[in-house]
Amino acid sequence: MSYILDALKKIEKEKTRKASGAGMVSISGELFKDERRPSSSGTVWKLVAVVVAASLVTFGGTWLFLKADKGRDAAKQSSTPPVSAARPVASQAPPVAEPASAVTPQTPLVATPGPVTVNKAARSNMPVVKATAPSNVEKRSKPQYKFIKQVSSARQQMHPVVSTIPPPSDISVSGIAWQDEHSARRAVVNGFLMQEGGSVSSAKISEIFQDRVRFSREGSFFDVYLPASGFPGKSK
């Protein structure tokens, strides 16, 4: 439709331009012009017919293309076989075993024993068994007492008895670096940094505590406290 409107507008412009042209036009010239040129109305109708024909051809081709496309889709749908829903197969129930006939167990007949009679002569011949008391060896062989004795001896070795001898005046403790492990404990004895097992003034360091140092000399033990503990030179 836009092509048709453009053609009509163009024709109207040409008519207006010709009507407003300057100069006189002779009648003979107009007649000869009319004879030489075709009429403008015929040209308009020809243009209209061409535009209409082109529009029909375009619309017809589009319609045919859409129809052919729909036909191909229908052919594809018809060619694919319909999917039939699978019927569920009924599961066969397992055969039920028929219950066996109840069997009543036959209880055997047991003869009830009667009272047993023992003759006096048989009683006199039976040996008499006397209960024997446990021997002294069985009483002594109890592992609990042995275990207790072993533990008590081990405790005596771990905590030796400290004698009541006073600490000597030539040994003094001025500092203690105490740790959980015995090998890491240190004490400042007479101005020297020493550890457990060291000797000073003929006395051996037996154990280092947090507030004192235990020494051993000639089989006797004595403790030397730090001055800050409040027990300077006091033995245990």
LODOKE-857494 format. One record per residue: residue number from 0; y, z, x of N, C-alpha, C in turn; chain. Coordinates in steps of 0.001 Angstrom, whole numbers, plus 500000, padded with zeros to 6 digits. Each point is the difference from the previous one (the first is absolute). Layout:
<recs>
(rec NUM,(Y,Z,X),(Y,Z,X),(Y,Z,X),"A") ...
</recs>
This chain:
<recs>
(rec 0,(498796,500000,500817),(501204,500000,499183),(501268,500000,500860),"A") (rec 1,(499942,500626,501147),(501184,500015,500891),(500323,498601,500498),"A") (rec 2,(498951,499179,500256),(500253,498609,500425),(500725,499209,498898),"A") (rec 3,(499593,500200,498765),(500622,499263,498873),(501465,500381,499852),"A") (rec 4,(500305,501288,500102),(501385,500449,499867),(500867,499468,501122),"A") (rec 5,(499464,499953,501211),(500775,499462,501136),(500327,498522,499784),"A") (rec 6,(498997,499256,499488),(500236,498560,499767),(501069,499768,498929),"A") (rec 7,(499966,500791,498921),(500995,499856,498937),(501401,500348,500492),"A") (rec 8,(500099,501054,500830),(501315,500366,500537),(500549,498904,500902),"A") (rec 9,(499120,499392,500771),(500442,498917,500895),(500534,498806,499194),"A") (rec 10,(499327,499670,498909),(500446,498871,499153),(501342,500300,499364),"A") (rec 11,(500197,501243,499530),(501276,500363,499385),(501142,499918,501001),"A") (rec 12,(499728,500374,501247),(501036,499912,501038),(500388,498548,500270),"A") (rec 13,(499010,499121,500034),(500303,498577,500234),(500847,499413,498849),"A") (rec 14,(499679,500363,498764),(500787,499506,498854),(501433,500483,500084),"A") (rec 15,(500177,501256,500345),(501361,500545,500088),(500794,499336,501105),"A") (rec 16,(499366,499762,501137),(500686,499355,501126),(500397,498570,499653),"A") (rec 17,(499146,499290,499301),(500312,498617,499626),(501124,499948,498968),"A") (rec 18,(499987,500956,499054),(501033,499974,498944),(501380,500309,500550),"A") (rec 19,(500072,500842,501030),(501302,500380,500570),(500421,499108,501154),"A") (rec 20,(499357,498910,500242),(500354,499106,501107),(501320,499273,499721),"A") (rec 21,(500810,499718,501040),(501306,499318,499841),(499816,498489,499904),"A") (rec 22,(500994,499333,499316),(499954,498525,499906),(499407,499513,498714),"A") (rec 23,(500355,498863,499664),(499488,499377,498796),(498742,499250,500342),"A") (rec 24,(499075,500059,499150),(498730,499290,500200),(499986,498838,499013),"A") (rec 25,(499746,498896,500460),(499964,498794,499133),(498791,500031,499111),"A") (rec 26,(500230,499349,498884),(498888,499983,499031),(498871,499155,500512),"A") (rec 27,(500379,498915,500692),(498929,499131,500522),(499213,500727,501072),"A") (rec 28,(500799,500766,500821),(499263,500758,501041),(499058,501007,499389),"A") (rec 29,(500487,500664,498957),(499115,500976,499350),(498784,499319,499405),"A") (rec 30,(500270,498801,499440),(498853,499310,499408),(498998,499617,501059),"A") (rec 31,(500601,499391,501127),(499057,499615,501076),(499302,501231,500591),"A") (rec 32,(500747,501151,500068),(499380,501220,500558),(498866,500459,499104),"A") (rec 33,(500313,499880,498690),(498933,500421,499093),(498793,499100,500110),"A") (rec 34,(500267,498703,500274),(498854,499107,500137),(499245,500248,501299),"A") (rec 35,(500813,500309,501097),(499306,500174,501287),(499279,501349,500067),"A") (rec 36,(500617,501048,499481),(499404,501341,500115),(499280,500369,498708),"A") (rec 37,(498984,500742,500149),(499348,500500,498787),(500828,501105,499397),"A") (rec 38,(499770,500290,498800),(500748,501044,499297),(499644,501367,500564),"A") (rec 39,(501010,500879,500015),(499764,501355,500547),(499057,500796,499113),"A") (rec 40,(500029,499725,498710),(499093,500750,499112),(498557,499683,500299),"A") (rec 41,(499715,498735,500330),(498616,499659,500360),(499568,500685,501272),"A") (rec 42,(500914,500129,500957),(499657,500702,501257),(499701,501462,499736),"A") (rec 43,(500764,500603,499131),(499771,501420,499690),(498634,500205,499393),"A") (rec 44,(499668,499108,499048),(498687,500160,499367),(498867,499762,500974),"A") (rec 45,(500234,499081,500941),(498943,499789,501005),(499815,501241,500873),"A") (rec 46,(501113,500595,500413),(499890,501221,500819),(499317,501120,499235),"A") (rec 47,(500381,500121,498726),(499363,501047,499192),(498510,499771,499886),"A") (rec 48,(499611,498708,499781),(498574,499705,499870),(499252,500302,501288),"A") (rec 49,(500634,499662,501165),(499329,500269,501294),(499821,501498,500217),"A") (rec 50,(501044,500783,499702),(499906,501457,500202),(498947,500599,499102),"A") (rec 51,(499975,499543,498723),(498992,500535,499071),(498600,499656,500458),"A") (rec 52,(499819,498738,500472),(498670,499603,500469),(499571,500824,501204),"A") (rec 53,(500962,500236,500940),(499652,500810,501182),(499634,501417,499597),"A") (rec 54,(500731,500559,499031),(499682,501360,499549),(498627,500060,499364),"A") (rec 55,(499687,498958,499162),(498679,499990,499372),(498887,499901,501030),"A") (rec 56,(500234,499140,501016),(498960,499856,501035),(499792,501319,500741),"A") (rec 57,(501115,500682,500313),(499876,501280,500727),(499278,501040,499165),"A") (rec 58,(500424,500125,498727),(499335,500972,499139),(498532,499658,499775),"A") (rec 59,(499717,498699,499839),(498603,499620,499790),(499138,500294,501214),"A") (rec 60,(500532,499713,501207),(499209,500295,501204),(499743,501483,500157),"A") (rec 61,(501037,500800,499712),(499808,501457,500108),(498970,500492,499006),"A") (rec 62,(500059,499477,498782),(499034,500425,498979),(498581,499607,500379),"A") (rec 63,(499841,498758,500520),(498664,499564,500423),(499470,500850,501150),"A") (rec 64,(500868,500376,500936),(499552,500811,501143),(499545,501385,499544),"A") (rec 65,(500780,500602,499083),(499608,501318,499504),(498708,499945,499213),"A") (rec 66,(499843,498912,499220),(498770,499857,499218),(498799,499831,500908),"A") (rec 67,(500139,499202,501060),(498884,499807,500936),(499655,501306,500711),"A") (rec 68,(501036,500806,500358),(499737,501283,500670),(499247,500952,499088),"A") (rec 69,(500402,500035,498709),(499277,500847,499056),(498566,499539,499819),"A") (rec 70,(499797,498668,500018),(498636,499482,499862),(499132,500410,501176),"A") (rec 71,(500575,499997,501221),(499203,500420,501157),(499633,501482,499911),"A") (rec 72,(500944,500840,499546),(499683,501425,499862),(498910,500224,498970),"A") (rec 73,(500067,499245,498881),(498961,500154,498971),(498650,499549,500523),"A") (rec 74,(499997,498915,500821),(498729,499522,500562),(499411,501021,500957),"A") (rec 75,(500882,500664,500798),(499493,501025,500925),(499411,501170,499242),"A") (rec 76,(500687,500410,498928),(499484,501121,499231),(498689,499668,499327),"A") (rec 77,(499876,498747,499530),(498745,499614,499349),(498872,499848,501000),"A") (rec 78,(500334,499632,501259),(498935,499803,500999),(499417,501317,500477),"A") (rec 79,(500806,501084,500013),(499471,501292,500454),(499145,500594,498907),"A") (rec 80,(498737,500336,500297),(499119,500551,498967),(500455,501394,499621),"A") (rec 81,(499893,500373,498766),(500389,501356,499574),(499080,501042,500607),"A") (rec 82,(500606,501073,500408),(499228,501095,500599),(499456,500852,498876),"A") (rec 83,(498719,500021,499927),(499353,500780,498948),(499829,501425,500487),"A") (rec 84,(500346,500902,499155),(499868,501410,500366),(498531,500346,500146),"A") (rec 85,(499706,500621,501115),(498607,500373,500260),(499586,501097,499043),"A") (rec 86,(498894,499773,499414),(499498,500998,499073),(499369,501150,500773),"A") (rec 87,(500374,501203,499668),(499389,501135,500711),(498520,500086,499691),"A") (rec 88,(499247,500089,501064),(498548,500110,499851),(499673,501442,499687),"A") (rec 89,(499314,500159,498951),(499635,501358,499610),(499034,500568,501020),"A") (rec 90,(500392,501144,500568),(499134,500632,501006),(498761,500547,499324),"A") (rec 91,(498894,499630,500597),(498740,500452,499430),(499797,501470,500342),"A") (rec 92,(499747,500760,499007),(499762,501426,500220),(498659,500186,500679),"A") (rec 93,(499935,500918,500980),(498713,500227,500673),(498970,500514,499017),"A") (rec 94,(498782,499604,500208),(498957,500473,499076),(499872,501508,500053),"A") (rec 95,(499978,500573,498832),(499881,501450,499889),(498521,500351,499984),"A") (rec 96,(499676,500861,500932),(498594,500405,500076),(499671,500909,498833),"A") (rec 97,(498899,499727,499420),(499589,500817,498866),(499564,501372,500492),"A") (rec 98,(500454,501017,499322),(499599,501351,500441),(498500,500184,499864),"A") (rec 99,(499471,500543,501072),(498550,500246,499980),(499685,501114,499017),"A") (rec 100,(498852,499927,499532),(499579,501010,499039),(499935,501359,500681),"A") (rec 101,(500524,500954,499310),(500042,501347,500562),(498591,500491,500280),"A") (rec 102,(499834,500443,501247),(498680,500500,500412),(500079,501504,500038),"A") (rec 103,(499186,500622,499286),(499976,501469,499974),(499055,500462,501089),"A") (rec 104,(500572,500697,501018),(499111,500457,501078),(499015,501027,499478),"A") (rec 105,(498825,499872,500496),(498951,500926,499594),(499997,501182,500958),"A") (rec 106,(500245,501142,499486),(500015,501216,500825),(498564,500441,500226),"A") (rec 107,(499645,500148,501281),(498613,500431,500249),(499803,501439,499548),"A") (rec 108,(498857,500241,499576),(499649,501341,499552),(499705,500858,501214),"A") (rec 109,(500770,501073,500157),(499823,500917,501131),(499420,501289,499451),"A") (rec 110,(498976,500395,500623),(499357,501231,499555),(500813,501191,500468),"A") (rec 111,(500359,500868,499116),(500778,501194,500345),(499095,500972,500736),"A") (rec 112,(500467,500403,501180),(499128,500917,500746),(499976,501371,499342),"A") (rec 113,(498887,500554,500022),(499854,501330,499444),(500325,501065,501018),"A") (rec 114,(499976,501208,499638),(500268,501103,500940),(498964,500030,501111),"A") (rec 115,(500538,500111,501240),(499119,500016,501177),(499559,501429,500243),"A") (rec 116,(498739,500170,500099),(499433,501330,500245),(499543,500067,501438),"A") (rec 117,(500438,501013,500688),(499633,500204,501407),(499128,501232,500081),"A") (rec 118,(498899,499848,500663),(499081,501117,500152),(500550,501017,500986),"A") (rec 119,(499661,501207,499828),(500418,501043,500924),(499426,499767,501375),"A") (rec 120,(498828,499416,500049),(499395,499740,501317),(500777,498943,500752),"A") (rec 121,(500503,498977,499278),(500793,498957,500660),(501328,500559,500479),"A") (rec 122,(500581,500950,499262),(501256,500607,500427),(499830,500778,501288),"A") (rec 123,(498924,500675,500126),(499779,500783,501216),(499791,499119,501209),"A") (rec 124,(499493,498782,499809),(499759,499103,501136),(501250,499252,500442),"A") (rec 125,(501116,499977,499193),(501215,499271,500375),(500692,500679,501176),"A") (rec 126,(500431,499226,501014),(500699,500601,501154),(501406,500435,499608),"A") (rec 127,(500428,501113,500530),(501322,500550,499719),(500941,499579,501125),"A") (rec 128,(501125,499323,499638),(500979,499529,500982),(501164,500968,499995),"A") (rec 129,(500334,500530,501181),(501100,500947,500135),(501240,499279,500519),"A") (rec 130,(501183,500382,499477),(501263,499402,500448),(500374,500558,501351),"A") (rec 131,(500226,499101,500947),(500328,500407,501369),(501513,499983,500174),"A") (rec 132,(500546,501002,500620),(501444,500075,500255),(500371,499030,501104),"A") (rec 133,(501210,499449,499997),(500402,499078,501068),(500046,500704,501341),"A") (rec 134,(499575,499281,501004),(499941,500563,501349),(501402,500173,500567),"A") (rec 135,(500091,500738,501079),(501296,500231,500649),(500558,498733,500622),"A") (rec 136,(499107,499060,500357),(500466,498754,500619),(500789,499170,498999),"A") (rec 137,(499530,499971,498729),(500703,499239,498974),(501360,500619,499695),"A") (rec 138,(500092,501340,500037),(501277,500651,499736),(501019,499691,501080),"A") (rec 139,(499546,499944,501230),(500931,499795,501106),(500478,498550,500096),"A") (rec 140,(499148,499049,499577),(500360,498570,500163),(500873,499530,498843),"A") (rec 141,(501221,500512,499948),(500980,499557,499008),(501141,499315,500731),"A") (rec 142,(500266,498731,499671),(501031,499267,500753),(501411,500528,499767),"A") (rec 143,(500236,500714,498886),(501354,500472,499719),(500461,501018,501033),"A") (rec 144,(499128,500932,500355),(500388,501015,500971),(500252,499382,501363),"A") (rec 145,(499198,499018,500368),(500212,499333,501279),(501337,499265,500005),"A") (rec 146,(500317,499323,498890),(501262,499260,499921),(501198,500949,500095),"A") (rec 147,(499903,501139,499360),(501096,500967,500053),(500175,500529,501410),"A") (rec 148,(498908,500231,500695),(500092,500486,501371),(500645,498962,500904),"A") (rec 149,(499637,498742,499817),(500587,498947,500818),(501501,499882,499749),"A") (rec 150,(500420,500097,498748),(501424,499909,499687),(500759,501161,500604),"A") (rec 151,(499441,501189,499904),(500690,501158,500560),(500130,499898,501507),"A") (rec 152,(498960,499484,500669),(500099,499833,501451),(501039,498948,500361),"A") (rec 153,(500076,498913,499182),(501003,498972,500274),(501405,500552,499803),"A") (rec 154,(500180,500859,499009),(501310,500605,499785),(500386,500903,501165),"A") (rec 155,(499037,500685,500539),(500292,500846,501151),(500424,499174,501200),"A") (rec 156,(499390,498809,500176),(500384,499156,501114),(501389,499390,499789),"A") (rec 157,(500345,499624,498756),(501294,499391,499738),(501134,501018,500113),"A") (rec 158,(499791,501212,499588),(501024,501041,500036),(499497,501155,500875),"A") (rec 159,(500154,499877,501272),(499532,501089,500881),(500817,501270,499783),"A") (rec 160,(499367,501090,500265),(500648,501297,499835),(501011,500194,501120),"A") (rec 161,(501239,500297,499628),(501064,500202,500980),(500022,501470,500407),"A") (rec 162,(499952,500211,501282),(500038,501379,500491),(501407,500573,499845),"A") (rec 163,(500090,501282,500118),(501273,500693,499775),(500759,500260,501294),"A") (rec 164,(499747,499201,501009),(500733,500237,501245),(501423,499495,499838),"A") (rec 165,(500962,500640,500561),(501388,499553,499881),(500236,498766,500850),"A") (rec 166,(500927,499142,499585),(500281,498811,500798),(500686,500379,501308),"A") (rec 167,(499708,499244,501051),(500631,500313,501285),(501487,499663,499968),"A") (rec 168,(500740,500652,500860),(501443,499791,500036),(500398,498743,500750),"A") (rec 169,(499053,499407,500758),(500332,498803,500775),(499826,498710,499211),"A") (rec 170,(499675,500057,498710),(499811,498810,499158),(500977,500095,498831),"A") (rec 171,(500781,498935,499797),(500958,499945,498889),(499954,498611,499367),"A") (rec 172,(500200,499942,498691),(499988,498748,499230),(501404,499805,499433),"A") (rec 173,(500625,498860,500347),(501368,499728,499547),(500101,498852,498999),"A") (rec 174,(498940,499248,499778),(500039,498894,499034),(498607,499513,499659),"A") (rec 175,(499839,499511,498742),(498695,499498,499529),(500241,498724,499213),"A") (rec 176,(499251,498953,500339),(499983,498744,499229),(498622,499892,499368),"A") (rec 177,(499909,500424,498709),(498701,500114,499348),(499690,498730,499216),"A") (rec 178,(498750,499503,500081),(499507,498838,499258),(498659,500347,499378),"A") (rec 179,(499536,499159,499068),(498692,500236,499373),(498865,499855,501007),"A") (rec 180,(500080,499018,500856),(498959,499797,501002),(500243,500934,501183),"A") (rec 181,(498912,500589,500482),(500119,500938,501116),(500458,499298,501269),"A") (rec 182,(499576,498756,500187),(500368,499303,501233),(501483,499655,500051),"A") (rec 183,(500688,500004,498863),(501418,499652,499963),(500912,501217,500032),"A") (rec 184,(499456,501209,500016),(500821,501204,499998),(500514,500294,501417),"A") (rec 185,(501253,500452,500099),(500617,500322,501281),(500737,501338,499862),"A") (rec 186,(500084,500716,501136),(500717,501279,500057),(500691,500117,501351),"A") (rec 187,(501202,500595,499986),(500763,500237,501236),(499672,501414,500475),"A") (rec 188,(499164,500090,501043),(499542,501279,500549),(500596,500152,501392),"A") (rec 189,(500780,501071,500185),(500650,500275,501289),(500840,498811,500467),"A") (rec 190,(500604,499267,499032),(500865,498878,500333),(499280,498689,500218),"A") (rec 191,(498674,499940,499815),(499212,498786,500196),(499410,499562,498651),"A") (rec 192,(500017,498686,499745),(499411,499445,498779),(498504,499853,500212),"A") (rec 193,(499206,500726,499227),(498554,500040,500202),(499309,499751,498662),"A") (rec 194,(498697,499665,500061),(499178,499747,498827),(498788,500909,500022),"A") (rec 195,(499197,499935,498944),(498814,500846,499921),(499031,499643,501119),"A") (rec 196,(499471,501031,500660),(499107,499802,501143),(500686,500177,501339),"A") (rec 197,(501337,500013,500005),(500726,500199,501250),(499968,501460,500450),"A") (rec 198,(500284,500244,501276),(499959,501344,500578),(501346,500331,500609),"A") (rec 199,(500366,501265,499862),(501237,500508,500579),(499816,501496,500279),"A") (rec 200,(500313,500417,501216),(499884,501410,500415),(498599,500531,499748),"A") (rec 201,(499004,499233,500434),(498574,500357,499875),(499577,500206,498549),"A") (rec 202,(500748,499480,499038),(499630,500069,498579),(499913,498576,499442),"A") (rec 203,(499019,499754,499159),(499760,498676,499417),(500502,499970,498559),"A") (rec 204,(500680,498887,499648),(500490,499844,498622),(498817,499636,499106),"A") (rec 205,(499635,500908,499098),(498858,499778,499114),(500388,499208,498755),"A") (rec 206,(501129,500350,499356),(500427,499303,498779),(501495,500219,499809),"A") (rec 207,(500676,498954,499482),(501440,500057,499743),(500212,500046,498490),"A") (rec 208,(500672,501057,499524),(500324,500146,498588),(501473,499646,499783),"A") (rec 209,(500457,500135,498743),(501383,499645,499696),(501002,501015,500558),"A") (rec 210,(499587,501270,500109),(500929,501033,500459),(499520,500750,501235),"A") (rec 211,(498839,499637,500537),(499472,500718,501158),(499024,499124,500768),"A") (rec 212,(499625,500475,501175),(499027,499321,500858),(498927,501017,500366),"A") (rec 213,(498743,499598,499842),(498878,500882,500318),(499475,499649,501389),"A") (rec 214,(499886,501029,500845),(499501,499843,501364),(498671,500735,500131),"A") (rec 215,(499231,499606,501026),(498747,500683,500349),(500020,500295,501498),"A") (rec 216,(499571,501234,500329),(499948,500412,501412),(498852,500988,500164),"A") (rec 217,(499061,499631,500855),(498848,500858,500320),(499258,500422,498738),"A") (rec 218,(499797,499052,499073),(499230,500268,498790),(500763,500687,498895),"A") (rec 219,(501265,500314,500209),(500811,500648,498972),(501080,499028,499523),"A") (rec 220,(500422,500169,498751),(501004,499130,499389),(501229,500829,499635),"A") (rec 221,(501179,499386,500116),(501246,500637,499597),(500964,498913,499556),"A") (rec 222,(500944,500370,499117),(500973,499070,499437),(501388,500335,500523),"A") (rec 223,(500772,498937,500283),(501389,500139,500408),(500850,499263,498962),"A") (rec 224,(500885,500705,499288),(500790,499437,498906),(501308,499423,500528),"A") (rec 225,(500602,499157,499181),(501337,499495,500297),(501027,501107,499773),"A") (rec 226,(501090,499999,500728),(501023,501027,499750),(500604,499884,498603),"A") (rec 227,(500083,498790,499440),(500604,499825,498674),(499111,500490,498880),"A") (rec 228,(498706,500222,500239),(499084,500432,498945),(500150,501467,499662),"A") (rec 229,(500703,500763,500835),(500173,501423,499716),(498928,500863,500598),"A") (rec 230,(499018,499401,500700),(498939,500782,500622),(499919,499630,501473),"A") (rec 231,(500970,500269,500787),(499944,499614,501410),(499005,500844,500766),"A") (rec 232,(499053,499327,500596),(499029,500687,500846),(499020,500854,499262),"A") (rec 233,(499835,499818,498666),(499080,500833,499239),(498631,499372,499985),"A") (rec 234,(498972,500766,500256),(498624,499502,499984),(499420,500193,498628),"A") (rec 235,(498979,499180,499700),(499374,500049,498681),(498900,501041,499984),"A") 
</recs>
